[in-house]
Amino acid sequence: MDSLFHEAAKTEVYKPIPPIIESGKTPQDAPSDAIILFNGKNLDAWYGDDSTKAPDWDVANGILTVNKKNGGLMTKQKFIDYQLHLEYRIPLNIAGEGQMRGNSGIWLARTNADKFGFDEGYTLQILDSYNSTTYVNGQAGALYKQSIPLANACKKPGEWQYYDVIWKAPRFNENGSLKSPGFVTLFHNGVLVLNNVEVKGKTLWIGEPYYEAHGELPMKLEMHRDPSEPISYRNIWLRKL
């Protein structure tokens, strides 16, 4: 028996010891090592559309609401790989059809703006897809224009919903060529809708995806120029991986 324990010990590893963190009381609560991006009180973690602009969305009663007179929100910090939790609410009185119903999005990494002024990067779509149809690679839970969600897990307008994201950023060689693509996993309201999906490049509105070399980048919340009522956010936190 001693010889069995000796053989078993050969494959036992004791270092490195994983860091101890304190998890939240619920799956939505931020763990102790999380970066709090929105704490319900202020926008200290954010710029406006770029680092020259102040953030100008509405904060009230612990809720962050898109201000459609202004642009999006971009994080002051830059990231590579991370775990992200975010909660959002489509307005109860939402109107319009398809892409005009509560359109927003998470730029997992915002690279730059194109010649038309549109953001570029890698986008997870936020949209009202509850009893509402649009192109399926642009509905809620899609990696925009690239990957269709495995399921439609949307709740009714007026109800809080949440995304839990695992983002692995692409890597590039010294000459700028792609070393390894990005990958994204998304749970929508606890349902797996993107399962370690390979990112083909920038999630473009027009054209085919492609990669351009980059390093750490900010995350961004989109202000979409549709006429519907603005959506709201709360409880946004991130863990570097």
N, C-alpha and C positions, 0 to 999 in steps of 0.2 A: 504493500500500500504506500509506503514511503516513497518508493520509486515512481509511483503514479503521480503523487503530489509534486515530486521533483520535476517530472516531465511537464506537468501542467504549468509550473511556475516559469518555464522557459518562455511562454507566450503571454505572461502577465506584464502589463505596462503600468508604471506608477507616476510617470512624469511625461508631459507637463500636466499639472493639476488644473482642471477647469476652474475659472473664477466663480466665486459664489455670488449670486445676485438674488434679490428678493423679488419674486413675481407678484403681480397684482392680485387682488382678491377675485377679480373676474377676468376672463380672457381679454377684455377690452382695456383694462387698466394698464398703464405704463409700468414696466418692470424698473428696477432700481437703476439700471445702467442706460436707460433710454434718454435720448435727446428730445426734450419737449418742444415741439415746433408751434403748437398752439395750446395755451393753458387756459383759455376761456377769458383772459383778461386783456391781452395786448398783442401787438404784432412785432415784438422786439426781435424775433428770429427771422424776419422777412424784409426784403426790399420790395419795391414795386416791380414793374416789368424788367428793370435792370438796376444795376447798383447805383445809378444816379437818381433814382426815383424813390420817394417815400411810399410805403405801403398805404393804400387808401381804400380798404374794404371796411365794412361796417361790423363793429364788435358790440354786442349787447346781450346781456343775460347768459354769458358763457358761450355764445354762438357767434360764428364768423359767417357773414353773408357777402356774397359777391356784389361789388358795386359796378354796375354795368357802364357807368360813366368813365371808368378807369380801366386800366389793363389788368394783367394777372398779378400773382404774387410769386416771388422767387426767393428761395432760401439764401440767407447770408452765408451759411456754411456750404461747402462743396463735399461731395461724397463719391465713393466708388461702389462697394457692395453694401447692401443694407436690408434690414427688415423694417417695413413701414406699416403702421396702423393709422387708419383715417376713417372718420364717420361723416356721412353726408345725408342731406334731406332734400328731396325734390319737393317744390311747393305744392301744397294741396290743390290750389286753383290753377295748376299748370294748363296751358293751352298750346295749340300748335300740333304739328305732326312730325314724326320721324326725328330728324336731327335738330328740329326746332323745339324739342321738349326737354328742358333742363340740361342742355348740353354743357359739359365741362370736361375736364380731363386732368390726369396727373402726368406731367412730364417727368418721368423717372430720372432723366438727365437731360437738361435743356442745353443744346450745343450752341445755337446761334439763331439769328433771324435771316430768312431768305430775302431775295431782292424785292419781294412784295410786302415785306414786313411781318410775315407769318413766322411763328416759332418753328424751330427744327429741333429734333431730338427723338426720344422714344416715349410714346404716349399710351397710357391705359385710358380707355374711354369711360367717362361717366355720362349717363344719359337716362332719361325715363324710358325704360323698355318694358314696363308693366302694361300688358295689353296694348302695346304700341309697336309698330313694325318699322324697320329701316333696313339698310343693307347690313347683313349679319356680321360682317367684319368691322362694323362701326357701331354696333349696339353696346349696351352696358356690359362691361367685363371683357371687351375685345382689346387685344393689342392692335391699335388702330390700323385698319387697312391691311393687316397681316394675318392675325389668328382669330378664328371664331371661338367664342367661349364654349366650353363643354356643356353648359346648361345656362338657362335664364333663371337666375335666383333673385330677381328684383322684387321688392316689396311695393306696396301701393304708394303713390304720391302722398306726402304728409307724414310718412313713417321714416324713422331713422334707419339707415343702412350702413354697412361697414365693409371696407376692403382691408385685407391683410395680404401684404405683398412681400415676396422675396425677390430682390433684384441683384443679379450678378452682371456687372458691367462688362462690356467688351474690352479686350486687351489688344494692344497694337505693338508691332515691331518698331525698332528704331527708325526704319525707313518709311514708317507710316502705313505699312501694309497691315492687314488684319491678322492678328495672331490667334485670337479665339473670339467667337461672337458673344453677344449678350444673351442672357437667359432670364426668363421671368416666370414666377409662379404666383397665382392670384387665388385667394379665397374670397368669395363674395357672399356676405352674410353667413359665413361658415361653410360654404359649399365650394369645393375645388372647381374652378372654371378655366384656369390656365395651368397646365401641369408641366413645369420646367420647359416652357416653350422657347425655342430658339428665335432670337430676334434677327431679322434679315438685314437690318440697317435702320436708318431713320424712318419714322412712321410719317410718310408724306401724304398730304391731301391729294396732290396731283403728282403722278409719276411713280416710278419704281423705287423701292428702298435701296439705299447704298450707305456705306460707311465712310466717315472721315475720321482720321486719328484725333484722339483727345485724351485728356487725363481726368482728374477729378472735376465734377460739374455740379451745379446746383440742381435741386429739384424745384419744380414749378407747378402751381395750380393755375389752370387756364380760366380766363374770362372769355367766353364765347360770344360772338356778336350775333346772337339770335334774339328775337323779340320776346321770348318767354320770360316769366318771372325768374328772378335770380335764385340759385340754389344756396344752401347753407352748409357749413362744416363745423365740426367740433372734435375735440380729443384727437389731435394729430401728434403722433410721436414716432421716433425712428431709432433703431439700434444699428450702429455700424457693425458689419460682419468682417 
